[in-house]
Amino acid sequence: MTQPVSSAQHGGPDKAAPPASAALPPSKGGGLRALGVRVDVRNLSLLGVLAVLIAVGGFTEPDAFLDTGNLQLILTQSSVIGVVTVGMTFVITSGGIDLSVGAMVALASVWATTLATQEYGFAGILFTAVLVGLGAGLVNGLLIAYGKLVPFIATLAMLASARGLALQITDGKTQIVTVQSVLDLGLPDSYVLGIPPLVMVFAAVTVIGWLVLNRTTFGRRTVAVGGNAEAARLAGIDVRRQRLYLYLLSGLCCGIAAFMLIILSGSGQNTNGNLYELDAIAAAIIGGTLLSGGRGTIVGSVLGVLVFTTITNIFALNNLQSDVQQIAKGAIIVAAVLVQRRTSAHGET
C-alpha cells in the first residue's frame, strides 16, 4: 500500500502548503459556491412571493391594482425607501446597524426646502439634501469607528437629534417647494417611456450598489469586516476607516432619498422618513442580508422592498387598517430571521 507523503519530506510542517480553500474567507453557512446557489434560491423565492402578491392584488382589485398608474405608484414609492435600503444593506453586511436613516431623510428634506435654500433653485436643494445626509453619516461614522460607540447607541442618538433638529427648523410646519424644475420631475410629463424619473434613479443606485458590493475591493472589505473584524484587521484592512466610509455611504443614500421625497411630495416635513429604518432593515433581512454581518445582497434587498411596498398597496386598495399591515410585516420579518438561522445552522453542521 502506498504511504502518503509526509510534510516533513518537504521541509517540515511549517512549510506545508495549506489547502486551496484556506485562501478564501470563511462564509457563514457554507462555502462560497454553496452560498451563491443559496442566494439565487432566496431571490427566486422572493420573486415567487412577489408574483403571488401580484396575483392576489389582481384578483381582489383587478381594475385598480393592475392599472398602469398604480403600478407606477408602487415603483415610485419603492424607489425612495429602496435607495435607503441599499445603504442599509452595506451597513448591515459590515456587522453594523443604522437606526437613524429615517431621521436623516427628514432632516435633509427640511434643510433642503427652507426659503434660503430654495433661492438657489434645483442645484441648491439637491446639494443641500446630499450634504446634510453626508454630514449626518459622517457624525455616525466618527462616533462608531473612532469614538468606539456601539452602532445601536450612536445611531439611536442621531435619530433623536436629527428628528429634534428637523422639528426645530420647520417649527412643526410643512415647507412647500416652489422651485418648478424640482416639482416637474414628479409629473407624468417627465416620465421616460412610462418610467418615472425616481424609478430610474433607484435603478441606477441599485446597479452601482451591486457593482460596488460584488465587484470592488470596497465590497470585499465590507464583507470581511462583517464576517470577522479582527481577522480583517490582521489581514491589513483599516476596519475603522472602512466603517466610517460605510456610514458615509448610508448618509449619502439618505440624502438622495430625501431629494427624491421632496420631488414626490413637493414639500419638506419633519415627519418625513417615519419608520424608514424599520422598513429598510426588514427589506434587507428578508432579502438575505445577515443581521450579524458577513453576507449581503443588493438584489435581495431590492426584492424585499418591492414585496413590502406591494403588500402595503394591496392592503390600501382593500381598505385594510394600517395595524394589519404592520402585523403582516412583523410576521414576515420573524419568518425571514428564522429561515436565516435555520440555514446558517444547517450549513455549520
C-alpha positions as CSV (number, residue, x, y, z in Angstrom):
1,M,0.0,0.0,0.0
2,T,1.4,3.4,-1.0
3,Q,2.3,5.6,2.0
4,P,1.2,9.2,2.0
5,V,4.0,11.7,1.6
6,S,4.6,13.4,5.0
7,S,5.0,17.2,5.3
8,A,8.5,16.5,6.9
9,Q,9.7,15.4,3.4
10,H,9.2,18.9,2.2
11,G,10.8,20.8,5.0
12,G,8.5,20.1,8.0
13,P,5.0,21.1,8.9
14,D,5.8,24.8,8.9
15,K,6.3,24.7,5.1
16,A,3.3,22.5,4.3
17,A,1.0,24.1,1.7
18,P,-2.4,25.0,3.0
19,P,-5.5,23.6,1.3
20,A,-6.8,25.8,-1.5
21,S,-9.9,26.6,0.4
22,A,-7.9,28.2,3.2
23,A,-7.1,31.1,0.9
24,L,-10.8,32.0,0.8
25,P,-12.6,33.9,3.6
26,P,-14.9,31.6,5.6
27,S,-18.5,32.2,5.0
28,K,-21.4,31.6,7.3
29,G,-23.5,28.7,6.4
30,G,-21.4,27.1,3.7
31,G,-18.7,27.6,1.0
32,L,-18.8,30.4,-1.5
33,R,-20.2,28.3,-4.2
34,A,-22.9,26.9,-2.0
35,L,-23.6,30.5,-0.8
36,G,-24.1,31.7,-4.4
37,V,-26.6,28.9,-5.0
38,R,-28.4,29.7,-1.8
39,V,-28.6,33.4,-2.5
40,D,-30.1,32.7,-6.0
41,V,-32.7,30.4,-4.5
42,R,-33.6,33.0,-2.0
43,N,-34.0,35.6,-4.7
44,L,-36.1,33.2,-6.7
45,S,-38.3,32.6,-3.7
46,L,-38.8,36.4,-3.3
47,L,-39.7,36.6,-6.9
48,G,-42.3,33.9,-6.3
49,V,-43.7,35.8,-3.3
50,L,-43.9,38.9,-5.4
51,A,-45.7,37.0,-8.2
52,V,-48.2,35.7,-5.6
53,L,-48.8,39.2,-4.3
54,I,-49.4,40.5,-7.8
55,A,-51.8,37.7,-8.4
56,V,-53.6,38.5,-5.1
57,G,-53.8,42.1,-6.0
58,G,-55.1,41.4,-9.5
59,F,-57.7,39.0,-8.1
60,T,-59.0,41.3,-5.3
61,E,-58.9,44.6,-7.1
62,P,-58.2,43.9,-10.7
63,D,-59.1,47.3,-12.1
64,A,-57.3,49.3,-9.5
65,F,-54.2,47.2,-8.8
66,L,-53.3,46.4,-12.4
67,D,-53.8,49.9,-13.6
68,T,-50.7,51.4,-15.1
69,G,-50.9,54.4,-12.8
70,N,-51.0,52.1,-9.7
71,L,-48.0,50.0,-10.9
72,Q,-46.1,53.2,-11.4
73,L,-47.1,54.3,-7.9
74,I,-45.7,51.1,-6.4
75,L,-42.4,51.5,-8.2
76,T,-42.2,55.2,-7.2
77,Q,-42.9,54.5,-3.6
78,S,-40.4,51.7,-3.6
79,S,-37.7,54.0,-5.0
80,V,-37.4,56.3,-2.0
81,I,-37.1,53.6,0.6
82,G,-35.2,51.4,-1.8
83,V,-32.3,53.9,-2.1
84,V,-32.2,54.0,1.8
85,T,-32.2,50.2,1.8
86,V,-29.2,50.0,-0.5
87,G,-27.1,52.0,2.0
88,M,-28.5,50.0,4.9
89,T,-27.5,46.7,3.2
90,F,-23.9,47.8,3.2
91,V,-24.0,48.8,6.8
92,I,-25.6,45.5,8.0
93,T,-23.3,43.5,5.8
94,S,-20.4,45.0,7.8
95,G,-22.0,43.9,11.0
96,G,-23.4,47.3,11.9
97,I,-26.9,48.9,12.1
98,D,-28.2,52.4,11.3
99,L,-31.4,53.4,13.2
100,S,-31.1,57.0,12.1
101,V,-31.9,56.7,8.4
102,G,-35.4,57.9,8.7
103,A,-34.4,60.9,10.8
104,M,-31.6,61.7,8.4
105,V,-34.1,61.7,5.5
106,A,-36.3,64.1,7.5
107,L,-33.5,66.4,8.4
108,A,-32.1,66.5,4.9
109,S,-35.6,67.2,3.4
110,V,-36.4,70.1,5.6
111,W,-33.0,71.7,5.5
112,A,-33.1,71.5,1.7
113,T,-36.6,73.1,1.5
114,T,-36.0,76.2,3.6
115,L,-36.7,79.5,1.9
116,A,-33.0,80.4,2.0
117,T,-32.1,77.1,0.2
118,Q,-34.8,77.3,-2.4
119,E,-33.4,80.7,-3.6
120,Y,-30.6,78.7,-5.1
121,G,-33.0,76.6,-7.2
122,F,-32.7,73.0,-8.2
123,A,-29.0,72.7,-7.6
124,G,-29.3,74.3,-4.1
125,I,-31.9,71.8,-3.0
126,L,-30.1,68.8,-4.3
127,F,-26.7,69.9,-3.0
128,T,-28.1,70.7,0.5
129,A,-30.0,67.4,0.8
130,V,-26.9,65.3,-0.2
131,L,-24.6,67.4,2.0
132,V,-26.8,67.1,5.1
133,G,-27.1,63.3,4.6
134,L,-23.3,63.1,4.3
135,G,-22.8,65.2,7.3
136,A,-25.1,63.1,9.5
137,G,-23.5,59.9,8.2
138,L,-20.0,61.4,9.0
139,V,-21.1,62.0,12.6
140,N,-22.4,58.4,12.9
141,G,-19.2,57.1,11.4
142,L,-16.9,59.1,13.6
143,L,-18.8,58.1,16.8
144,I,-18.8,54.4,15.8
145,A,-15.4,54.0,14.2
146,Y,-13.2,56.3,16.2
147,G,-15.4,57.0,19.3
148,K,-16.0,53.3,19.7
149,L,-19.7,53.7,20.4
150,V,-21.9,50.7,19.8
151,P,-23.8,51.4,16.4
152,F,-27.1,50.9,18.1
153,I,-26.4,53.7,20.6
154,A,-24.7,56.1,18.2
155,T,-27.4,55.9,15.5
156,L,-30.2,56.0,18.1
157,A,-28.7,59.2,19.4
158,M,-28.6,60.5,15.8
159,L,-32.2,59.5,15.4
160,A,-33.3,61.6,18.3
161,S,-31.1,64.6,17.5
162,A,-31.9,64.7,13.8
163,R,-35.7,64.5,14.4
164,G,-35.4,67.2,17.0
165,L,-33.4,69.5,14.7
166,A,-35.8,68.9,11.8
167,L,-38.7,69.9,14.1
168,Q,-36.8,73.0,15.2
169,I,-36.1,74.0,11.6
170,T,-39.8,73.6,10.5
171,D,-41.4,74.7,13.8
172,G,-43.8,71.8,13.1
173,K,-44.9,73.3,9.8
174,T,-44.8,71.9,6.2
175,Q,-42.3,73.7,3.9
176,I,-43.7,73.9,0.4
177,V,-41.4,73.7,-2.5
178,T,-41.7,76.5,-5.0
179,V,-38.9,75.6,-7.4
180,Q,-40.8,74.4,-10.5
181,S,-37.9,72.4,-12.0
182,V,-38.0,70.2,-8.9
183,L,-41.7,69.8,-9.0
184,D,-41.7,68.9,-12.7
185,L,-39.8,65.7,-12.1
186,G,-42.8,64.4,-10.2
187,L,-45.2,65.0,-13.1
188,P,-46.2,62.4,-15.7
189,D,-44.8,64.6,-18.4
190,S,-41.3,63.8,-17.1
191,Y,-41.7,60.1,-17.4
192,V,-39.4,58.3,-19.9
193,L,-41.2,55.5,-21.8
194,G,-43.7,55.4,-18.9
195,I,-40.9,55.1,-16.3
196,P,-40.9,57.8,-13.6
197,P,-37.5,59.6,-13.0
198,L,-37.4,58.5,-9.4
199,V,-37.5,54.8,-10.5
200,M,-34.6,55.4,-12.9
201,V,-32.6,57.0,-10.0
202,F,-33.4,53.9,-7.9
203,A,-32.3,51.6,-10.7
204,A,-29.1,53.5,-11.1
205,V,-28.3,53.4,-7.3
206,T,-29.1,49.7,-7.3
207,V,-26.8,48.9,-10.1
208,I,-24.0,50.9,-8.6
209,G,-24.6,49.4,-5.2
210,W,-24.4,45.9,-6.7
211,L,-21.2,46.6,-8.6
212,V,-19.6,48.1,-5.5
213,L,-20.5,45.3,-3.2
214,N,-19.8,42.4,-5.6
215,R,-17.1,43.7,-7.9
216,T,-14.8,46.0,-5.9
217,T,-12.2,45.8,-3.1
218,F,-14.5,48.1,-1.1
219,G,-17.3,45.5,-1.2
220,R,-14.9,42.6,-0.3
221,R,-13.6,44.6,2.6
222,T,-17.2,45.3,3.8
223,V,-18.0,41.6,3.8
224,A,-14.7,40.8,5.5
225,V,-15.3,43.3,8.3
226,G,-18.8,41.9,8.9
227,G,-17.6,38.3,8.9
228,N,-14.7,38.8,11.3
229,A,-13.5,42.3,12.1
230,E,-10.3,41.1,13.9
231,A,-9.3,38.8,11.1
232,A,-9.9,41.7,8.7
233,R,-7.6,43.9,10.7
234,L,-4.9,41.3,10.8
235,A,-5.3,41.0,7.0
236,G,-4.4,44.6,6.6
237,I,-7.8,46.2,6.4
238,D,-8.3,49.5,8.2
239,V,-11.5,48.5,9.9
240,R,-12.2,51.9,11.5
241,R,-11.8,53.7,8.2
242,Q,-14.0,51.1,6.4
243,R,-16.8,51.6,8.9
244,L,-16.5,55.4,8.6
245,Y,-16.9,55.1,4.8
246,L,-19.9,52.8,5.2
247,Y,-21.8,55.2,7.4
248,L,-20.9,58.0,5.0
249,L,-22.4,55.8,2.2
250,S,-25.6,55.3,4.3
251,G,-25.8,59.1,4.8
252,L,-25.3,59.7,1.1
253,C,-28.2,57.3,0.3
254,C,-30.4,59.2,2.8
255,G,-29.6,62.5,1.2
256,I,-30.5,61.2,-2.3
257,A,-33.7,59.7,-0.8
258,A,-34.6,63.0,0.8
259,F,-34.3,64.8,-2.5
260,M,-36.5,62.1,-4.1
261,L,-39.0,62.5,-1.4
262,I,-39.1,66.3,-1.9
263,I,-39.9,65.6,-5.6
264,L,-42.6,63.1,-4.7
265,S,-44.3,65.2,-2.1
266,G,-43.4,68.7,-3.2
267,S,-42.6,69.7,0.4
268,G,-40.3,69.1,3.4
269,Q,-41.6,67.9,6.7
270,N,-40.1,66.9,10.0
271,T,-42.2,63.7,9.8
272,N,-40.7,62.5,6.6
273,G,-39.0,59.2,6.6
274,N,-41.0,57.9,9.6
275,L,-40.2,54.3,10.3
276,Y,-37.8,54.1,7.3
277,E,-35.2,52.5,9.5
278,L,-37.5,49.6,10.2
279,D,-38.6,49.2,6.6
280,A,-35.0,49.3,5.3
281,I,-33.7,46.8,7.9
282,A,-36.7,44.5,7.3
283,A,-36.2,44.6,3.5
284,A,-32.5,43.8,3.8
285,I,-33.1,40.9,6.2
286,I,-35.8,39.2,4.1
287,G,-33.6,39.8,1.1
288,G,-30.9,37.6,2.6
289,T,-28.5,40.0,4.3
290,L,-27.3,38.5,7.5
291,L,-28.2,40.7,10.5
292,S,-24.9,39.5,12.2
293,G,-22.9,40.7,9.2
294,G,-20.7,38.9,6.7
295,R,-23.2,38.5,3.9
296,G,-25.2,41.0,1.9
297,T,-27.2,41.0,-1.3
298,I,-28.4,44.2,-3.1
299,V,-30.7,42.3,-5.4
300,G,-32.4,40.5,-2.4
301,S,-32.8,43.9,-0.6
302,V,-34.5,45.4,-3.6
303,L,-36.9,42.5,-3.9
304,G,-37.6,42.8,-0.2
305,V,-38.5,46.5,-0.8
306,L,-40.9,45.6,-3.6
307,V,-42.5,42.9,-1.5
308,F,-43.3,45.3,1.3
309,T,-44.4,48.1,-0.9
310,T,-46.7,45.7,-2.8
311,I,-48.2,44.4,0.4
312,T,-48.9,48.0,1.6
313,N,-50.5,48.8,-1.8
314,I,-52.8,45.8,-1.7
315,F,-53.9,46.5,1.8
316,A,-54.6,50.1,1.0
317,L,-56.7,49.2,-2.1
318,N,-58.7,46.7,0.0
319,N,-59.3,49.3,2.8
320,L,-57.4,47.2,5.4
321,Q,-56.2,49.0,8.5
322,S,-52.6,50.1,8.9
323,D,-52.2,48.0,12.0
324,V,-52.9,44.9,10.0
325,Q,-50.1,45.9,7.6
326,Q,-47.7,46.2,10.5
327,I,-48.7,42.8,11.8
328,A,-48.1,41.3,8.4
329,K,-44.7,43.0,8.1
330,G,-43.7,41.8,11.5
331,A,-44.6,38.2,10.7
332,I,-42.6,38.3,7.5
333,I,-39.5,39.7,9.4
334,V,-39.8,37.0,12.0
335,A,-40.1,34.3,9.4
336,A,-37.1,35.6,7.4
337,V,-34.9,35.6,10.5
338,L,-35.9,32.1,11.5
339,V,-35.1,30.9,7.9
340,Q,-31.7,32.6,8.2
341,R,-30.9,30.9,11.5
342,R,-32.0,27.5,10.2
343,T,-30.0,28.0,7.0
344,S,-26.9,29.0,9.0
345,A,-27.2,26.2,11.5
346,H,-27.6,23.7,8.6
347,G,-24.5,25.0,6.9
348,E,-22.4,24.8,10.1
349,T,-23.3,21.1,10.8
